[in-house]
Amino acid sequence: MEYRFENLGLLDQADLEIADLTLICGENNTGKTYATYAVYGFLRSWRGILRFLLEDEIEQLLKDASQYRIDLAQLFDGKVNTYLERMGKSYVGGLPRAFATESNVFAHTTCVPRINKSTESLAQAYQRTVQAGPSGKVLATLKKDGGSAQLEVLVADPDVLQRPFGGLTDFIADAIADIVFAQHLPRVHISSAERTGTAIFLKELDIARTRMLKAINNIDSKELRRNPFKILEEVDGGYAWPVEDNVEFMRQLQDIDKRTGELAAAHPELLDAFDAIIGGSYKVVKQQLVFQAKGAGKQRFTMNEASSCIRALLDVGFYLRCRARAGDLFMIDEPELNLHPKNQRAFARLVARMVNAGIKVFITTHSDYLVKELNTLIMLNQRTTHTGAVQQQHGYADAELLDPDKVRLYMTCVASKSAPGAGRRSKIRMLKAAKIYPDRGIEVETFDDTIEIMNSIQSEILYGGEL
């Protein structure tokens, strides 16, 4: 999946492909977060946008058809990118809400999502039953045979055709989303840079309640009686979507503690690798989140008492154990936060395990340690006699080796671009794809230049003076 953004906050242009492992590096205040949040926002909202775009088309098809049958090939063959571009145009109108900022910030932003290769969307069978609330009464069944382009809609209760919300049109749009688009637009989870503070202030961070109380306090009582819906207008807004969603996930940790997700069930070694990084495990004891260090007996620490490393990885641990499943996109902003270089290396190895287990991972980072360890995993993937000996000597598992073809790294930079008029060029802020070599790993200029400057200064101190 590829995205092109223009006039996105600090970035004049951003072209990026979401690979199995995608990284963005760069100096502070150069646009990394804008690119990350924009991708997350699209993946968070595309289903609702698609439902809106398809509403009239589906209703017209149902009106004209003698049977409730939709030919998906006729609708979407060769047209998926056209729909994605329409979804991108609609999405930019919601960017101010996604970033919790003023509407004029994204007045000239464009978003063009595209698939970079065609895949067979109709090979898999599909079936979904629409039921009515607690009664469980079947209202309709949506069915598509494997290899067939025909989506059949069997209506058991005519009332489903008349429902203003969650009616038949919405269910068909959801089915189309699952069959045609979901393979390109994965389920997404984000771990924002604010996660360390969230771990401490979980009880205080009831965002919905805080907004409601603030709205009630700000609205005049007569106005509220005259227009009760005014409160809904005031409640909307607040934090950027990634922060809000991360906080909401953290508030659910006590409820999901006993669950084991699909990925954890299939790959328990992922949890072992994660627990080795934090040196213990998370638990919920008497409705309280605690950390229990390995070898510390029954001694437990609350999040207020635990180290910043333990707090920084809290939501990552629960996501891996309780929610993660193959095909997800896991996004994490600065995973190196509060981690010792040794643990930054260990986290890079965990990321490689996640990628090889079927999770797509998207990272923004300032960590040279993390990138260098990923380079090691890429280089070891050559699987020569020599690299095999190094792998064995230093204890790298096969599940930690990285195929360079699965990795993309982008650096924020300022580049020169031709401007209208003869001989004129302008400077633009953009993302630049790094070169990745199977025998050397990723070439990251933003780190290498700084390291070379530091080495030069130290060499001058050591060897440049008079003897």
Sine and cosine of phi, psi and omega as CSV:
sin_phi,cos_phi,sin_psi,cos_psi,sin_omega,cos_omega
0.00,0.00,0.72,-0.69,-0.01,-1.00
-0.87,-0.49,0.51,-0.86,0.05,-1.00
-0.76,-0.65,0.65,-0.76,0.19,-0.98
-0.83,-0.56,0.85,-0.53,0.08,-1.00
-0.90,-0.43,0.61,-0.80,0.14,-0.99
-0.78,-0.63,0.61,-0.79,-0.01,-1.00
0.83,0.56,0.75,0.66,-0.01,-1.00
-0.98,-0.22,1.00,-0.03,0.00,-1.00
0.85,0.53,-0.86,-0.51,-0.03,-1.00
-0.98,0.22,-0.16,0.99,-0.03,-1.00
-0.98,-0.18,0.81,-0.58,0.11,-0.99
-0.97,0.25,-0.55,0.84,-0.01,-1.00
-0.47,-0.89,0.69,-0.73,0.02,-1.00
-0.62,-0.79,0.91,-0.41,0.08,-1.00
-0.91,-0.41,0.85,-0.53,0.03,-1.00
-0.54,-0.84,0.56,-0.83,0.07,-1.00
-0.96,-0.28,0.75,-0.66,0.05,-1.00
-0.99,0.10,0.95,-0.31,-0.01,-1.00
-0.99,-0.16,-0.14,-0.99,0.08,-1.00
-0.89,0.45,-0.58,0.81,0.13,-0.99
-0.73,-0.69,0.87,-0.49,-0.02,-1.00
-0.85,-0.53,0.76,-0.65,0.02,-1.00
-0.80,-0.60,0.57,-0.82,0.15,-0.99
-0.82,-0.57,0.80,-0.60,0.03,-1.00
-0.85,-0.53,0.34,-0.94,0.05,-1.00
0.34,-0.94,0.21,-0.98,0.02,-1.00
-0.93,0.37,0.21,-0.98,0.04,-1.00
-0.89,0.46,0.54,-0.84,0.07,-1.00
0.85,0.52,0.69,0.72,0.04,-1.00
-0.86,-0.51,0.02,1.00,0.13,-0.99
0.92,-0.40,0.05,1.00,-0.02,-1.00
-0.85,0.52,-0.71,0.70,-0.04,-1.00
-0.92,0.38,-0.59,0.80,0.04,-1.00
-0.86,0.52,-0.73,0.68,-0.01,-1.00
-0.90,0.44,-0.68,0.73,-0.03,-1.00
-0.90,0.43,-0.77,0.64,-0.03,-1.00
-0.90,0.43,-0.57,0.82,-0.02,-1.00
-0.92,0.39,-0.67,0.74,0.05,-1.00
-0.90,0.43,-0.71,0.71,0.01,-1.00
-0.87,0.50,-0.71,0.70,-0.03,-1.00
-0.87,0.50,-0.64,0.77,0.02,-1.00
-0.91,0.42,-0.71,0.70,-0.02,-1.00
-0.92,0.38,-0.45,0.89,0.03,-1.00
-0.97,0.26,-0.49,0.87,-0.20,-0.98
-0.90,-0.44,-0.06,1.00,-0.17,-0.99
-0.89,0.45,-0.54,0.84,-0.03,-1.00
-0.89,0.45,-0.70,0.72,0.03,-1.00
-0.91,0.42,-0.63,0.78,0.03,-1.00
-0.91,0.43,-0.70,0.71,-0.01,-1.00
-0.89,0.46,-0.65,0.76,0.01,-1.00
-0.86,0.51,-0.66,0.75,0.02,-1.00
-0.91,0.41,-0.68,0.74,-0.03,-1.00
-0.93,0.37,-0.53,0.85,-0.08,-1.00
-1.00,0.01,-0.20,0.98,-0.15,-0.99
-0.80,0.60,-0.81,0.59,-0.05,-1.00
-0.92,0.40,-0.63,0.77,-0.02,-1.00
-0.90,0.44,-0.69,0.72,-0.01,-1.00
-0.91,0.41,-0.70,0.72,-0.01,-1.00
-0.89,0.46,-0.61,0.79,0.03,-1.00
-0.93,0.38,-0.65,0.76,0.03,-1.00
-0.89,0.46,-0.68,0.73,0.00,-1.00
-0.92,0.38,-0.56,0.83,-0.01,-1.00
-0.94,0.35,-0.62,0.79,-0.08,-1.00
-1.00,0.10,-0.38,0.93,-0.12,-0.99
-0.99,0.13,0.61,-0.79,0.09,-1.00
-0.97,0.24,-0.44,0.90,0.10,-1.00
-0.80,-0.60,0.35,-0.94,0.03,-1.00
-0.99,0.12,0.99,0.11,-0.02,-1.00
-0.63,-0.78,0.77,-0.63,-0.06,-1.00
-0.88,-0.48,0.79,-0.62,0.02,-1.00
-1.00,0.04,0.98,-0.20,-0.06,-1.00
-0.93,0.36,-0.52,0.85,0.02,-1.00
-0.90,0.43,-0.67,0.75,0.01,-1.00
-0.90,0.44,-0.59,0.80,-0.04,-1.00
-0.97,0.25,-0.62,0.78,-0.26,-0.96
-0.84,-0.55,-0.20,0.98,0.01,-1.00
-0.85,0.52,0.88,-0.48,0.00,-1.00
0.96,0.28,0.12,0.99,-0.08,-1.00
-0.85,-0.52,0.07,1.00,-0.05,-1.00
-0.86,0.51,-0.69,0.72,0.00,-1.00
-0.91,0.41,-0.52,0.85,0.06,-1.00
-0.89,0.45,-0.69,0.72,0.04,-1.00
-0.92,0.39,-0.64,0.77,0.02,-1.00
-0.88,0.47,-0.64,0.77,0.02,-1.00
-0.91,0.42,-0.64,0.77,0.06,-1.00
-0.90,0.44,-0.63,0.77,0.04,-1.00
-0.90,0.44,-0.62,0.78,0.03,-1.00
-0.89,0.45,-0.66,0.75,0.03,-1.00
-0.89,0.45,-0.65,0.76,0.02,-1.00
-0.93,0.36,-0.60,0.80,-0.06,-1.00
-0.89,0.45,-0.63,0.77,-0.08,-1.00
-0.88,0.47,-0.41,0.91,0.07,-1.00
-0.91,0.41,-0.39,0.92,0.02,-1.00
-0.99,-0.14,0.04,1.00,-0.02,-1.00
-0.87,0.50,-0.63,0.78,0.03,-1.00
-0.84,0.54,-0.62,0.78,0.05,-1.00
-0.94,0.33,-0.64,0.77,-0.01,-1.00
-0.87,0.48,-0.57,0.82,-0.02,-1.00
-0.99,-0.17,-0.06,1.00,-0.04,-1.00
0.81,0.58,0.82,0.58,-0.02,-1.00
-0.64,-0.77,-0.03,-1.00,-0.04,-1.00
-0.95,0.30,0.53,-0.85,-0.09,-1.00
-0.89,0.45,-0.52,0.86,-0.07,-1.00
-0.94,0.34,-0.26,0.96,0.00,-1.00
-0.88,0.47,-0.53,0.85,-0.06,-1.00
-0.89,-0.46,0.48,0.88,-0.05,-1.00
-0.88,0.47,-0.48,0.88,-0.06,-1.00
-0.90,-0.45,0.30,0.95,-0.02,-1.00
-0.98,0.21,0.62,-0.79,0.15,-0.99
-0.82,-0.58,0.50,-0.87,0.03,-1.00
-0.69,-0.72,0.84,-0.54,0.01,-1.00
-0.80,-0.60,0.99,-0.12,0.11,-0.99
-1.00,0.10,0.58,-0.81,0.00,-1.00
-0.53,-0.85,0.53,-0.85,0.19,-0.98
-1.00,0.05,0.66,-0.75,-0.07,-1.00
-0.99,-0.11,-0.05,1.00,0.09,-1.00
-0.42,-0.91,0.57,-0.82,-0.01,-1.00
-0.99,0.14,0.63,-0.78,0.07,-1.00
-0.77,-0.63,0.34,-0.94,-0.02,-1.00
-0.98,0.18,0.96,-0.28,-0.08,-1.00
-1.00,0.02,-0.21,0.98,-0.11,-0.99
-0.95,-0.31,0.12,0.99,-0.08,-1.00
-0.94,0.35,-0.60,0.80,-0.10,-1.00
-1.00,0.07,0.57,-0.82,0.11,-0.99
-0.97,0.26,0.39,-0.92,-0.01,-1.00
-0.58,-0.81,0.67,-0.74,0.11,-0.99
-0.47,-0.88,0.69,-0.72,0.04,-1.00
-0.59,-0.81,0.70,-0.71,0.04,-1.00
-0.97,-0.25,0.77,-0.64,0.03,-1.00
-0.99,-0.12,0.86,-0.51,-0.06,-1.00
-0.87,-0.50,0.39,-0.92,-0.03,-1.00
-1.00,-0.10,0.94,-0.34,0.17,-0.99
0.58,0.82,-0.62,-0.78,-0.07,-1.00
-0.91,0.41,-0.46,0.89,-0.05,-1.00
-0.93,0.37,-0.46,0.89,0.00,-1.00
0.96,0.27,0.21,0.98,0.00,-1.00
-0.91,0.41,0.75,-0.66,-0.01,-1.00
-0.97,0.25,0.83,-0.56,0.02,-1.00
-0.99,-0.15,-0.62,0.78,-0.03,-1.00
-0.29,-0.96,0.35,-0.94,0.08,-1.00
-0.77,-0.64,0.76,-0.65,0.05,-1.00
-0.95,-0.32,0.78,-0.62,-0.14,-0.99
-0.61,-0.79,0.66,-0.75,0.12,-0.99
-0.65,-0.76,0.80,-0.60,0.03,-1.00
-0.97,0.25,0.46,-0.89,0.04,-1.00
-0.87,0.50,0.75,-0.66,-0.01,-1.00
0.99,0.13,-0.17,0.99,0.00,-1.00
-1.00,-0.06,0.50,-0.87,0.05,-1.00
-0.99,-0.14,-0.01,1.00,-0.10,-0.99
-1.00,-0.06,0.87,-0.50,0.12,-0.99
-0.99,-0.11,0.92,-0.39,-0.03,-1.00
-0.99,-0.12,0.66,-0.75,0.00,-1.00
-0.87,-0.49,0.92,-0.39,-0.01,-1.00
-0.97,-0.23,0.92,-0.40,-0.08,-1.00
-1.00,-0.10,0.88,-0.47,0.01,-1.00
-1.00,-0.06,-0.47,0.88,-0.02,-1.00
-0.74,-0.67,0.92,-0.39,-0.03,-1.00
-0.84,0.55,-0.35,0.94,-0.02,-1.00
-0.88,0.48,-0.45,0.89,-0.03,-1.00
-0.90,0.44,-0.41,0.91,0.01,-1.00
-0.95,0.31,-0.39,0.92,-0.12,-0.99
-0.98,-0.22,-0.11,0.99,-0.09,-1.00
-0.92,0.39,0.80,-0.59,-0.05,-1.00
-0.95,0.32,-0.48,0.88,0.02,-1.00
-0.81,-0.58,0.74,-0.68,-0.04,-1.00
0.94,0.35,0.48,0.88,0.01,-1.00
-0.98,0.19,-0.12,-0.99,-0.10,-1.00
-0.86,0.50,-0.64,0.77,-0.01,-1.00
-0.85,0.53,-0.67,0.74,0.01,-1.00
-0.90,0.43,-0.66,0.75,-0.01,-1.00
-0.91,0.41,-0.63,0.78,0.04,-1.00
-0.92,0.40,-0.67,0.75,0.04,-1.00
-0.88,0.48,-0.63,0.77,0.04,-1.00
-0.91,0.42,-0.63,0.78,0.03,-1.00
-0.90,0.44,-0.69,0.73,0.04,-1.00
-0.89,0.46,-0.64,0.77,0.04,-1.00
-0.86,0.51,-0.70,0.72,0.00,-1.00
-0.92,0.39,-0.68,0.73,-0.12,-0.99
-0.97,0.22,-0.71,0.70,-0.19,-0.98
-0.99,-0.12,-0.65,0.76,-0.21,-0.98
-0.96,-0.29,-0.48,0.88,-0.14,-0.99
-0.88,0.47,-0.47,0.88,0.01,-1.00
-0.91,0.41,-0.39,0.92,0.00,-1.00
-0.99,-0.15,-0.38,0.92,-0.12,-0.99
-0.85,-0.53,1.00,-0.01,-0.15,-0.99
-0.96,0.28,0.31,-0.95,0.19,-0.98
-0.89,0.46,0.66,-0.75,-0.14,-0.99
-0.82,-0.57,0.61,-0.80,0.12,-0.99
-0.74,-0.67,0.67,-0.74,-0.03,-1.00
-0.83,-0.56,0.61,-0.79,0.12,-0.99
-0.90,-0.44,0.98,-0.22,-0.14,-0.99
-0.99,0.16,0.23,-0.97,-0.02,-1.00
-0.92,0.38,-0.27,0.96,-0.01,-1.00
-1.00,0.10,0.07,1.00,-0.16,-0.99
-0.89,0.46,-0.52,0.86,-0.04,-1.00
-0.90,0.43,-0.72,0.70,0.04,-1.00
-0.93,0.38,-0.59,0.81,0.00,-1.00
-0.86,0.52,-0.62,0.79,-0.03,-1.00
-0.88,0.48,-0.47,0.88,-0.01,-1.00
-1.00,0.09,-0.65,0.76,-0.17,-0.99
-0.97,-0.24,0.54,0.84,-0.05,-1.00
-0.82,0.58,-0.72,0.70,-0.08,-1.00
-0.91,0.41,-0.53,0.85,-0.04,-1.00
-0.99,0.12,-0.28,0.96,-0.15,-0.99
-0.99,-0.10,0.82,0.57,0.17,-0.99
-1.00,-0.01,1.00,-0.02,-0.16,-0.99
-0.88,0.47,-0.69,0.72,-0.03,-1.00
-0.89,0.46,-0.69,0.72,0.00,-1.00
-0.91,0.42,-0.68,0.73,-0.02,-1.00
-0.88,0.48,-0.69,0.72,0.02,-1.00
-0.89,0.45,-0.68,0.73,-0.04,-1.00
-0.88,0.48,-0.72,0.69,-0.01,-1.00
-0.90,0.44,-0.65,0.76,0.02,-1.00
-0.90,0.43,-0.67,0.75,-0.01,-1.00
-0.90,0.43,-0.71,0.70,0.00,-1.00
-0.87,0.49,-0.63,0.78,-0.02,-1.00
-0.93,0.36,-0.52,0.85,-0.08,-1.00
-1.00,0.04,-0.39,0.92,-0.09,-1.00
-1.00,-0.01,0.72,-0.69,0.06,-1.00
-0.88,0.47,0.67,-0.74,-0.09,-1.00
-0.88,0.48,-0.61,0.80,0.03,-1.00
-0.92,0.40,-0.66,0.75,0.02,-1.00
-0.90,0.43,-0.61,0.79,0.00,-1.00
-0.91,0.41,-0.63,0.77,0.03,-1.00
-0.93,0.36,-0.60,0.80,-0.02,-1.00
-0.95,0.30,-0.57,0.82,-0.04,-1.00
-0.64,-0.77,1.00,0.10,-0.03,-1.00
-0.87,0.49,-0.44,0.90,-0.04,-1.00
-0.96,0.28,-0.15,0.99,0.03,-1.00
-0.86,0.52,-0.54,0.84,-0.03,-1.00
-0.91,0.42,-0.52,0.85,0.02,-1.00
-0.92,0.39,-0.59,0.81,0.05,-1.00
-0.90,0.43,-0.64,0.77,-0.03,-1.00
-0.96,0.29,-0.56,0.83,-0.04,-1.00
-0.93,0.36,-0.56,0.83,-0.04,-1.00
-0.92,0.40,0.72,-0.70,0.00,-1.00
0.92,-0.39,0.00,-1.00,0.02,-1.00
0.75,-0.66,-0.96,-0.28,-0.03,-1.00
-0.99,-0.15,0.31,-0.95,0.09,-1.00
-0.89,0.46,0.51,-0.86,-0.04,-1.00
-0.78,0.63,-0.74,0.68,-0.02,-1.00
-0.85,0.52,-0.63,0.78,0.00,-1.00
-0.94,0.35,-0.73,0.68,0.02,-1.00
-0.84,0.54,-0.74,0.67,-0.07,-1.00
-0.93,0.37,-0.58,0.81,0.04,-1.00
-0.91,0.41,-0.68,0.73,0.04,-1.00
-0.88,0.47,-0.70,0.71,-0.02,-1.00
-0.89,0.45,-0.65,0.76,0.05,-1.00
-0.89,0.46,-0.68,0.73,-0.01,-1.00
-0.89,0.45,-0.54,0.84,0.01,-1.00
-0.95,0.32,-0.29,0.96,-0.01,-1.00
-1.00,-0.06,-0.03,1.00,-0.17,-0.99
-0.86,0.51,-0.63,0.77,-0.01,-1.00
-0.90,0.43,-0.51,0.86,-0.02,-1.00
-0.98,0.19,-0.50,0.87,-0.08,-1.00
-0.99,-0.16,0.05,1.00,-0.11,-0.99
-0.80,0.60,-0.62,0.78,-0.10,-0.99
-1.00,0.09,-0.09,1.00,-0.04,-1.00
-0.99,0.13,0.50,-0.87,0.14,-0.99
-0.86,-0.51,0.88,-0.48,-0.05,-1.00
-0.96,0.29,0.19,-0.98,-0.04,-1.00
-0.86,0.50,-0.70,0.72,-0.06,-1.00
-0.93,0.37,-0.67,0.74,0.00,-1.00
-0.90,0.44,-0.59,0.81,0.03,-1.00
-0.92,0.39,-0.62,0.78,-0.03,-1.00
-0.99,0.14,-0.48,0.88,-0.07,-1.00
-0.71,-0.70,0.94,0.34,0.00,-1.00
-0.88,0.48,-0.35,0.94,0.02,-1.00
-0.90,0.44,-0.39,0.92,0.08,-1.00
-0.90,0.44,-0.66,0.75,0.01,-1.00
-0.93,0.37,-0.60,0.80,0.05,-1.00
-0.89,0.46,-0.67,0.74,0.01,-1.00
-0.91,0.42,-0.64,0.77,0.01,-1.00
-0.92,0.39,-0.72,0.69,-0.01,-1.00
-0.88,0.48,-0.52,0.86,0.04,-1.00
-0.92,0.40,-0.52,0.85,0.02,-1.00
-0.93,0.37,-0.71,0.70,-0.06,-1.00
-1.00,0.05,-0.18,0.98,0.04,-1.00
0.96,0.28,0.49,0.87,-0.01,-1.00
0.17,-0.99,-0.56,-0.83,-0.02,-1.00
-0.45,-0.89,0.36,-0.93,0.05,-1.00
-1.00,-0.05,0.55,-0.83,0.05,-1.00
-0.59,-0.81,0.32,-0.95,0.17,-0.99
-0.92,-0.40,0.90,-0.44,-0.03,-1.00
-0.84,-0.55,0.88,-0.47,0.00,-1.00
0.80,0.60,0.76,0.64,0.05,-1.00
0.89,0.45,0.40,0.92,0.02,-1.00
-0.77,-0.63,0.71,-0.71,0.06,-1.00
-0.97,0.26,0.78,-0.62,0.01,-1.00
-0.69,-0.73,0.31,-0.95,0.10,-1.00
-0.90,-0.44,0.75,-0.66,0.04,-1.00
-0.90,-0.43,0.91,-0.41,-0.03,-1.00
-0.96,0.28,0.58,-0.81,0.03,-1.00
-0.91,0.40,0.75,-0.66,0.02,-1.00
0.99,0.15,0.10,0.99,-0.02,-1.00
-0.99,-0.15,0.26,0.97,-0.01,-1.00
0.91,0.42,-0.73,-0.68,-0.02,-1.00
-1.00,-0.06,0.08,1.00,-0.01,-1.00
-0.93,0.37,0.77,-0.64,-0.03,-1.00
-0.77,-0.64,0.42,-0.91,-0.03,-1.00
-0.81,-0.59,0.72,-0.69,0.12,-0.99
-0.95,0.30,0.19,-0.98,0.01,-1.00
-0.91,0.42,-0.45,0.89,0.07,-1.00
-0.93,0.37,-0.51,0.86,-0.06,-1.00
-1.00,-0.04,-0.37,0.93,-0.09,-1.00
-0.96,0.27,0.30,-0.95,0.00,-1.00
-0.94,0.34,0.28,-0.96,0.00,-1.00
-0.90,0.44,-0.50,0.86,0.07,-1.00
-0.89,0.46,-0.69,0.72,0.00,-1.00
-0.89,0.45,-0.66,0.76,0.00,-1.00
-0.94,0.35,-0.62,0.78,-0.08,-1.00
-0.92,0.40,-0.44,0.90,-0.07,-1.00
-0.95,-0.30,0.14,0.99,-0.06,-1.00
-0.84,0.54,-0.80,0.60,-0.06,-1.00
-0.94,0.33,-0.48,0.87,0.05,-1.00
-0.89,0.45,-0.70,0.71,0.00,-1.00
-0.88,0.48,-0.69,0.73,-0.01,-1.00
-0.95,0.32,-0.58,0.82,0.06,-1.00
-0.88,0.47,-0.74,0.67,-0.01,-1.00
-0.88,0.47,-0.65,0.76,-0.09,-1.00
-0.98,0.18,-0.58,0.82,-0.21,-0.98
-0.91,-0.40,-0.40,0.92,-0.17,-0.99
-0.84,-0.55,-0.51,0.86,-0.19,-0.98
-0.89,0.46,0.62,-0.78,0.12,-0.99
-0.55,-0.84,0.44,-0.90,-0.02,-1.00
-0.84,0.55,0.65,-0.76,-0.03,-1.00
0.99,-0.14,-0.25,0.97,0.04,-1.00
-0.91,0.40,0.35,-0.94,0.26,-0.97
-0.93,-0.37,0.88,-0.47,0.03,-1.00
-0.97,-0.24,0.87,-0.50,-0.01,-1.00
-0.94,-0.35,0.72,-0.69,0.03,-1.00
-0.67,-0.75,0.77,-0.64,-0.01,-1.00
-1.00,-0.04,0.89,-0.45,0.05,-1.00
0.80,0.60,0.93,0.36,0.00,-1.00
-0.89,0.46,-0.31,0.95,-0.02,-1.00
-0.97,0.25,-0.09,1.00,-0.03,-1.00
-0.79,0.61,0.84,-0.54,0.10,-1.00
0.92,0.38,0.22,0.97,0.00,-1.00
-0.97,-0.23,0.71,-0.71,0.13,-0.99
-0.90,0.44,0.50,-0.87,0.02,-1.00
-0.76,0.65,-0.59,0.81,0.04,-1.00
-0.87,0.50,-0.67,0.74,-0.01,-1.00
-0.97,0.22,-0.43,0.90,0.12,-0.99
-0.90,0.44,-0.65,0.76,0.08,-1.00
-0.90,0.44,-0.69,0.72,-0.02,-1.00
-0.90,0.43,-0.58,0.81,0.02,-1.00
-0.93,0.38,-0.60,0.80,0.06,-1.00
-0.87,0.50,-0.64,0.76,0.02,-1.00
-0.93,0.37,-0.59,0.81,0.08,-1.00
-0.90,0.44,-0.67,0.74,0.03,-1.00
-0.85,0.52,-0.71,0.71,0.02,-1.00
-0.87,0.49,-0.64,0.77,0.06,-1.00
-0.89,0.47,-0.66,0.75,0.01,-1.00
-0.88,0.47,-0.71,0.71,0.00,-1.00
-0.87,0.50,-0.71,0.71,-0.03,-1.00
-0.95,0.31,-0.28,0.96,0.06,-1.00
-1.00,-0.01,-0.06,1.00,0.09,-1.00
0.94,-0.34,0.08,1.00,0.07,-1.00
-1.00,-0.05,0.75,-0.67,0.18,-0.98
-0.99,0.12,0.67,-0.74,-0.06,-1.00
-0.83,-0.56,0.72,-0.70,0.00,-1.00
-0.83,-0.56,0.84,-0.54,-0.13,-0.99
-0.78,-0.63,0.68,-0.73,0.31,-0.95
-0.95,-0.31,0.68,-0.73,-0.11,-0.99
-0.46,-0.89,0.45,-0.89,0.18,-0.98
-0.92,-0.40,0.13,0.99,-0.19,-0.98
-1.00,-0.04,0.91,-0.41,0.11,-0.99
-0.94,0.34,-0.54,0.84,0.02,-1.00
-0.88,0.47,-0.70,0.71,-0.01,-1.00
-0.89,0.46,-0.73,0.69,-0.03,-1.00
-0.92,0.39,-0.65,0.76,0.01,-1.00
-0.90,0.44,-0.58,0.81,0.03,-1.00
-0.94,0.35,-0.62,0.79,0.10,-1.00
-0.88,0.47,-0.61,0.79,0.06,-1.00
-0.87,0.50,-0.67,0.74,0.03,-1.00
-0.86,0.51,-0.68,0.74,-0.02,-1.00
-0.92,0.39,-0.55,0.83,0.07,-1.00
-0.93,0.36,-0.71,0.71,-0.03,-1.00
-0.91,0.42,-0.63,0.78,0.02,-1.00
-0.92,0.39,-0.39,0.92,-0.02,-1.00
-0.93,0.37,-0.15,0.99,0.09,-1.00
-0.89,0.46,-0.47,0.88,0.09,-1.00
0.82,0.57,0.65,0.76,0.13,-0.99
-0.99,0.11,0.10,-1.00,0.05,-1.00
-0.87,0.50,-0.67,0.74,-0.01,-1.00
-0.92,0.40,-0.77,0.63,-0.02,-1.00
-0.90,0.43,-0.52,0.85,0.06,-1.00
-0.90,0.44,-0.63,0.78,0.03,-1.00
-0.92,0.40,-0.66,0.75,0.03,-1.00
-0.90,0.43,-0.68,0.73,0.02,-1.00
-0.84,0.54,-0.72,0.70,-0.02,-1.00
-0.93,0.37,-0.65,0.76,-0.03,-1.00
-0.88,0.48,-0.63,0.78,-0.10,-1.00
-0.98,-0.22,0.11,0.99,0.17,-0.99
0.97,0.25,0.52,0.85,0.08,-1.00
-1.00,0.09,0.72,-0.69,0.02,-1.00
-1.00,0.06,0.43,-0.90,0.05,-1.00
-0.85,0.53,-0.56,0.83,-0.03,-1.00
-0.93,0.35,-0.13,0.99,-0.01,-1.00
-0.98,-0.18,-0.10,1.00,-0.03,-1.00
-0.98,0.18,0.56,-0.83,-0.12,-0.99
-0.89,-0.45,0.77,-0.63,0.14,-0.99
-0.97,0.23,0.87,-0.50,-0.04,-1.00
-0.87,0.50,-0.42,0.91,0.01,-1.00
-0.93,0.36,-0.26,0.97,0.00,-1.00
-1.00,-0.07,0.03,1.00,-0.13,-0.99
-0.90,-0.44,0.68,-0.74,0.16,-0.99
-0.75,-0.66,0.71,-0.71,0.10,-1.00
-0.77,-0.63,0.71,-0.70,0.00,-1.00
-0.85,-0.52,0.62,-0.78,0.04,-1.00
-0.90,-0.44,0.68,-0.73,0.13,-0.99
-0.95,0.30,0.65,-0.76,-0.04,-1.00
-0.39,-0.92,0.16,-0.99,0.13,-0.99
-0.93,-0.36,0.82,-0.58,-0.06,-1.00
-0.82,-0.57,0.30,-0.95,0.03,-1.00
-0.99,-0.11,0.69,-0.72,-0.05,-1.00
-0.69,-0.72,0.61,-0.79,0.04,-1.00
-0.89,0.45,0.70,-0.71,0.02,-1.00
-0.91,-0.42,0.34,-0.94,0.05,-1.00
-0.82,0.57,0.71,-0.71,-0.02,-1.00
0.94,-0.33,0.63,-0.78,-0.08,-1.00
-0.89,0.46,0.79,-0.61,0.12,-0.99
0.97,0.25,0.03,1.00,-0.05,-1.00
-1.00,-0.02,0.65,-0.76,0.08,-1.00
-0.70,-0.71,0.52,-0.85,0.00,-1.00
-0.81,-0.58,0.32,-0.95,0.04,-1.00
-1.00,-0.09,0.73,-0.68,0.05,-1.00
-0.77,-0.63,0.51,-0.86,0.08,-1.00
-1.00,-0.08,0.78,-0.62,-0.15,-0.99
-0.47,-0.88,0.02,-1.00,0.13,-0.99
-0.98,-0.21,0.71,-0.70,0.02,-1.00
-0.89,-0.45,0.79,-0.62,0.01,-1.00
-0.96,0.29,0.73,-0.68,0.03,-1.00
-0.99,0.12,0.45,-0.89,0.09,-1.00
-0.99,0.16,0.64,-0.77,-0.01,-1.00
-0.81,-0.59,0.83,-0.55,-0.05,-1.00
-0.92,-0.40,0.71,-0.70,0.03,-1.00
-0.86,0.51,-0.49,0.87,-0.07,-1.00
-0.99,-0.15,-0.17,0.98,-0.03,-1.00
-0.77,-0.64,-0.24,0.97,-0.01,-1.00
1.00,0.06,-0.53,-0.85,-0.13,-0.99
-1.00,-0.07,0.71,-0.71,0.05,-1.00
-1.00,-0.07,0.96,-0.28,-0.08,-1.00
-0.93,-0.37,0.99,-0.14,-0.10,-1.00
-0.89,0.45,-0.60,0.80,-0.08,-1.00
-0.89,0.47,-0.50,0.87,0.08,-1.00
-1.00,0.05,-0.71,0.70,-0.11,-0.99
-0.87,0.50,-0.66,0.75,-0.02,-1.00
-0.88,0.47,-0.70,0.71,-0.01,-1.00
-0.91,0.42,-0.68,0.74,0.00,-1.00
-0.90,0.43,-0.65,0.76,0.01,-1.00
-0.90,0.44,-0.63,0.78,0.03,-1.00
-0.89,0.45,-0.71,0.71,0.00,-1.00
-0.89,0.45,-0.69,0.73,0.01,-1.00
-0.89,0.45,-0.63,0.78,0.01,-1.00
-0.90,0.45,-0.69,0.72,0.00,-1.00
-0.89,0.46,-0.70,0.71,-0.02,-1.00
-0.92,0.40,-0.60,0.80,0.05,-1.00
-0.90,0.44,-0.63,0.78,0.02,-1.00
-0.91,0.41,-0.62,0.78,0.04,-1.00
-0.90,0.43,-0.69,0.73,-0.11,-0.99
-0.97,0.24,-0.65,0.76,-0.21,-0.98
-0.85,-0.52,-0.07,1.00,-0.13,-0.99
-1.00,-0.01,-0.19,0.98,-0.04,-1.00
-1.00,0.07,-0.02,-1.00,0.04,-1.00
-0.97,0.23,0.63,-0.78,0.05,-1.00
-1.00,0.09,0.00,0.00,0.00,0.00
